[in-house]
Amino acid sequence: VRSMYVFLMIRRLPRSIPFPYPTIFRSYQLWDWWGKIIPLKSLILNGTINAKYIVFTDAEDIMPRRRDFSGLKEAFEFYNASVVLGGHHACWASLASNLTDGVQSCAFARSVYPWSHNHPYVQAGFVMARKESLLKYLQELENEFSGCRNFDDQVAWSILHMRRYPDIKVDTMTKLMSRVDKARYSRV
C-alpha cells in the first residue's frame, strides 16, 4: 500500500519529474524497516539505479516543497553534504530506541542545528544523496545494525547522522521535502 501511494502520487506529475522513479516496496515480503534499506541497496548494486543523485521517499508523510521537482538538485547542493535526510520536529531516536547512541543523536542534532526549532531531527522518510555515498551508508547501516533485534531505520539514520556529520545532514530548512502534516498548512 505504501509503495502504491508513492507510485500513484508521482504518476500524477509525470512530466515534472526529471529522473527515473522505481518503486521498491512491492517485492519486499514480511515488512520490517529493512524494507527501506535492502531493496534500495540492491537496486544500486545491480545497476538498476545509475543516476548521480537518488531521491527516496516514503508515501505516508512526505511531499515535495514544490509542485514539481525543479530546483531539487540546487536545494540539495545548498547543504554541502553527500546525503541529506528529511527533517522532523521530534527526535524519534530517543523515543523508539534503547540504544545510548540514539539518545545522544538527539542532543547532537540540537547542538548542530540550534536555529531549527521545527525540523532539527532525522526523518528517515526522505533521503536525497549522491549514489556512491548512499550506497556506502546503506552498507554501513546494514553492517552496524543488522544484529539489532528491533531495527528502526529512523534511529539508525539518526545515529549515522551523528557519526558522519557533516557528510550527512538534515533538511532543517525543508528546502527539499516536508512532512505532509506540516506542508498542508504552509505555502508550497
PyMOL commands that set and color helices and strands:
alter all, ss='L'
color gray80, all
select helices_A, chain A and resi 2-11+14-16+33-36+38-45+72-78+92-95+100-112+131-145+153-164+180-183
alter helices_A, ss='H'
color red, helices_A
select strands_A, chain A and resi 53-57+62-64+83-88+121-130+168-170+177-179
alter strands_A, ss='S'
color yellow, strands_A
deselect
rebuild
show_as cartoon
